[in-house]
Amino acid sequence: MKRTEKNFKAACECYAAVGVDVEKALAALEEIPISLHCWQGDDVNGFEKHAGGASGGILATGNYPGRARTPEELRMDLEQAFRLIPGAKKLNLHAIYLDTPKVVERNAIEPRHFQSWIDWAKAQKCGLDFNPTYFGHPKAADNLTLAHPDKGIRQFWIEHGIACRKIAAAMGKALGQVCIMNTWIPDGFKDITVDRKGARERLITSLDACFAEKLPAKYMRDAVESKLFGIGVESCTVGSSEFYLAYALKNDLLLCLDSGHFHPTEVISDKISSVLCFLDEILLHVSHPVRWDSDHVVLFDDELRNIGAEIIRCGAKRVHIGLDYFDATINRVAAWTIGTRNMQKALLAALLLPQKKLNALEKSFGNTEKLALLEECKQLPLGAVYDAFCARHDVPAGFGFMDEVKAYEKKVLAKRG
């Protein structure tokens, strides 16, 4: 602890030399929650008593031991991850993670089926986010749900969306903080598509029905998420980027930008400021795409730093941050911990930039000095500041969290079979 304090004091002096108040940056970081995705803990299987699991162009690969098999095991694993992650956190749930001993169809789910999650979130003093699950079901077997040509199947999924919005509102009301409900569907076509417009018109009609009831914004907000393509829908994805951008703008919804849902040469960091010129708030799903949407654990790389910088520059309160990856090749608690801490480091790196000075240099065309200052900031002691942030939350700093991960794996995960 003395070493951490000594390093932190030295770091504060380094940052003060470029005009940055470290304590102000840490105070700002405290106010930015990151939503951990429940599906990393069980490889997107969920807890339905019948059909379930990943499909619709998504797939968890690997067979690392210790996957959560019940809501109780998943909450236990999340609590362990929470103990290793400093700062504000939320949990992002999918509809297939309901907690009930009975078979409940997706168009009949209610807040009571998630009461144990609400109670758990209260105990953890964290918020909840929510997602309808439009995959892993017999009525999604054709990779078509809200855009399906069969009216009956569309109606089933409309009812599911309506039910999920009511659940999200109940979560927000019970926990006293807004619940972001994100709608992503797998709808698309594998081969040559001759009526894209018809499919998109059906999707518009279905979405309008899902979002028809106005629910209190202080309890829940709706987001819509696009995708470039998925496995089995390579030729046409109905909910494309252009489609959902236009739909969100027209209907005053949040747009979800997923870092793995665009062309490999695209990055979402450049899109954040663009969409925030027209939308009040947005949702981010952050992963580390390798060869497109492979959903790897978030790395502290250049793009993550750029995402963090744009969040801070555009106003952190306007951006809801969630993680979205499902890596079954490594310890799942470690996957949550590594990814979330890296997201926090990216935000902290942005908060520790001398932004006012950089802005002034850019406006005065002082590009040489701006470049030099940005490059020098890269070697300032960010790690010492983040270690202090961990210490203030009684969380292991540096690589020390892995000792607890290994101990938990030996004591709990290895015994699950």
N, C-alpha and C positions, 0 to 999 in steps of 0.2 A: 504494500500500500504506500509506503514511503517513497518507493521508486516511482510509482504512478503519479503521486503528488508532485514529486520533483520534476518529472518529465512534463507534467501538465503546466507547471509554473513557467518552465522554459518555453513551452509551446505558446503560451499566452504572450510572452515577450516577443516571440517571432512574429506572431500575427499582429500584434500592436504596431510593429514597425511598418506594416503596410496598411495600417488604419482599420484593422478589424477587431471588434469587441467579441472575444470568445464567449463570455458569459451570455451575451445577448444571442449569439448563435445557438448555444445550448438550450436557452429558454425557448427559442423558436422551434427547435427540434422536438422538444417535449410536447408540443401542441400538434404534431403531425402523426396521426395514427396510420399504421400499415395493417392491412387486412390479410391475415394468413388464410390460405385456402385449405379447407378440410380434406380435399381429395388427394393431397400429397400423402396423407397418413394411411390410406388404404387402397391406393392405386385405382381410384375412381370406381369402386365397386358399390358403395352405398349399403344401406341396411334394409332395403325392401325385402319382403318375405316371398317375393316371386321374381319376375324378370328384373334385371338391373345390370349395371356395369357399363363400361365404356363402349361406345360405338359411334357411328356417324362421323368418321374421319379422325377420331382421337384414340390414342392407344398408349397405355403405360407399359414400358418394357423393363424387363428385369425380374428377378425373383429373390431379392434380398430378404432374409428372414425377419419376422417380427411385424408383419402387416397387421394393422388393427382389424379385428373381426366383429367388434360390437361397438355401440356408441360409448360404452363405459371405457373400453380400451382406447378408443380414439381420443376421448377427453383426457384420459390419463397421459397419453403421449403429447397432446397439446399443452397440458400443464407443464410437462417437462421442458418442452420447447419454450414456453413463456418464461420459465425460470432462467433461461439462457439468453433471453432477448430483452434489452432495456427499452424503456420508453413506452409510448402509447400503442396499443394493439387492438385489432378487431379480429373476429373470426368470420370467414366467408363460407356459408353453407349452401349445398345443393339440395334440391327437394328430395332426392333419393336417400338423404341422411336422416329421415324421420325416425323417431324413437317410439315404436309401438309394437306390441306383440301380435297385432292382427294384420291381416292383409288389407291394405287400403289402396284403392285405385288412385292414380295421380290426379284425376279430376275431382276427387273427393277429399283431398288432404285439407287439414284445418290447423289453426294455430296450436290446438291442444296436442297435436302429434309432434310438436317441437318444443313443448313446455320444458322438457328436461334441459334442452339447449339454452332456453331463456334463463332458467334457474342457474345453470352453470355460468352463463355470461355475467349474471348479476354477481355471483360469488367471485368471479375473476375480475370484476369491474371493467369489463370490456364491452364493446358493441358487437352487433351482428350485422352481416350483410347476407343477401340471399339470392338464389338463382333457381328459376324453373329448370327442370331436367327434361329436355326434349330429345333424349337419346336413350338407348338401352331398354327399349320397350317394343312389344310386337306391333304397336301402331306406329312405330317409327322405322319399321323394317325396310322400307323403300327409301330411306334417307329423305323422307318428305313428311312434314308435320303441318305447320301452319300454312304451307303452300301446296298441300296435297290436293289433287283433283277431286278426291272423294270428300264431299261436304261433311259426312258423318265423322270422318277422321279429323278434319279441320276443327269441327265443333268440339271434339274431345280435347284437343290441345288448346283451344281457346278457353275452355273451362279450366284446364290446368293452369294456364296463365293467370286467369282471374283469381283462382284459389291462392296462387303464390303471392299475388299482390296483397291480398288480405293478410296472409301470413307475415309478409314483410312489414306491413303497417302495424300489426300486433307486436312484432319484435321491437320496432322503433318506439312504440308507445310504452311498452313494458320497461325498456332499458333507458329511456330518456335521451336517446340520440338517434339521428336519422339512420335508417337501414337502406342501403343502396341495393335495389333489385335489378339484376342484369339479365337481359334476355338475349340468349344466343341459341340459334337453331342450326341443325346440320343440313338443312334442305338444299338439295342440288341434284345434279345429274352427272352420271359417269361418262356418258358418251355424247354424241352429237345432239344438241338441244335445238329444237325448231320453234319453241314458243316460250322464250325467256320472259317476254312481256306478260304473257298470261299468268305464269307462275308468280311474277312479282306483283301483279294486280291482286292475285289471291292472297298473297302475303300482306299487302296493305290492308285489305278488308279484314283479315284475321287480327292483325295488330290493332286496328282501330277498335275492334270488339274487345280485345284484351284490356286496352287502356281507356275504355269508355268512362268508367267510374273515376271521378276525381277523388283521390285520397289525400289526406293532409301532408303537405310537403315536409312538415317538421318531423313526421314519422317515417316516411319512405319517399324515395325518388327512383324513377324508372330510368334505366340505361338500355341502349341497344348496341349490339356488338357485331361487327362485320367480320368476314373472313375471305381470304383470297381463294382458297379451295381446301378440300380435305380428301382423305382416302375414300374412294368410292364416289366422289363428286368432283372429279378433276376437270370436267368440261364446263360446268356452270355452277356457281354458288349463287343462290337466289338473293341472299342477304349480303350483297357486295358492299364495298366501302362507299361507293357513290350512293347506293340505295339508302343506307342507314344514315349517312351524313345529311341527305336531303330530308329523310323522315324525321330525324331528331330536330332539325331546324324548324320544320313545319309544325311539329307537335310539342315543342319546348321540352324535349327529353334530354337526358345526358347521353353523350356519345361515348362508347367504350372503345379506346384504342388499345389493342393487344399487340405487344411487340413482336409476336410471332405470326401475325395474321396478314402480313403484307408481302410484297415481292422481296426476295433476299437482298436486293440492292436498296430497299427503302428502310428508313428508320423512323420511329415514332417521335423521337425528340424534336424533329423539325415540324411535326404536325401539331404539336401541343399549342404553340402560340397562334397557329393559323385558325384552328377551330375555336379557340377561346376569344377570338375577335368577334365571333358570332353567337357562341353559346356561353351561358353564365358559368356552367360547371361541366366537368368531364370526368370520366372514369378511366383509369389506366389498369390494364392487366400486364404485369411485368414478368417476363421470362427471359431466358437466354436462348434464342433460336439458333440452331445449327442446321444448315441445309433446310431452311424454312421452319415450319412450326413443330420442331421436335421437343419443345418445352423442357429445356434443361434448367438446372438450378441457376438462379441469377448470379452472375459474376460481377465483380467490381471492375468492369472494363470501361473503355472510352464511351460507349453508347449509354451505359448506365449513368456515368457521370454527366453526360449531356442531358439525359432525362431528368436527373436530379436538378441540374442547373436551370432547365426550362420550367420545372415545377416552381422553384423558388422565384425566378424572375417574373413569372406570370401570376404568382399569388397562390401559395400552398392551399389556402382555404377553398380555392376553386377546383382543386384536383383531388379526387378520391383515389387512393393508391391501394391496389390489391395485387397479390402475387398469383401466378398461374403457371404451375409446372407440376409434373408428376413423374418423378424419377424413382423407379423401383430397383435401381442397380446399387444404391447406396443406402446407408442408414437414414430412415425417413425423418427422424427427429433432427439429425444433423442437417438434412436438406432444408427443412424449415429455418433452422437457426442460421445457417450460412447465407441463405438467400435474403432473409429479413435483415440481418445485420449489414449485408452489403448494400441493400436499399437505403438503410439509415446512413451508412457512410457516404453514399452518393449525395444524399440530402445535406449532410453535414459539410461535405466538401464545398457544396454550393453556398451554404450559409456563411462559410469562412472566406468567401471571395470578397475582395474590396469592390463591390458592385458599383457603388456610386462613382468611384474613381474610374473604373472601366467604362462606365456609361459616358462620363465626361470626355474621356479620351476618344471614344468612338464618335461622339458628336462633333468633336473638334478635329477629326481626321488625324488624330495622333496614333496612327495604326502601328508604327514601330514600337512606341512605348507600350501600347496595349498588348501587343504580342509578347514583348519582353516580360511584362508584369504577369500575364497569364502563365507563361512558362515557369517563371520563378515560383509562382504559387503552387505549382505541382510538387515541389520538393519541401514545402512547409510541413511541419509535423502533425498532420491530420490524425495519425494513429494515436498519438499521445492524448489528443483531445477526446477521441472516441473511447479510449481506455478509461479516461476519467468519467465519461458519461456512463460507462458500464459500472464503474466502481460506485457511483452515486446511487445506482439502482441495485447494488449488491449482486451484480451479475459478473461472472468470470470475464476478465479482460483477455484480449489476444487469443492465442491458441488454447488457453486454459479451459475453455468450454468443452473441448473434446474429452477431457478426463471424465466429466460428468456424463457425456454421451456414452462413452464406453462402459461406465459403471451401470448406467440405466439399461444398456443393451444386455449386459451380463445378468443383471438382476431380474429384468422384466421381459425384454423382447425375445431373448434366446429361448425362453420357456414356452413360447406360444406355438412352436411347432410349424 
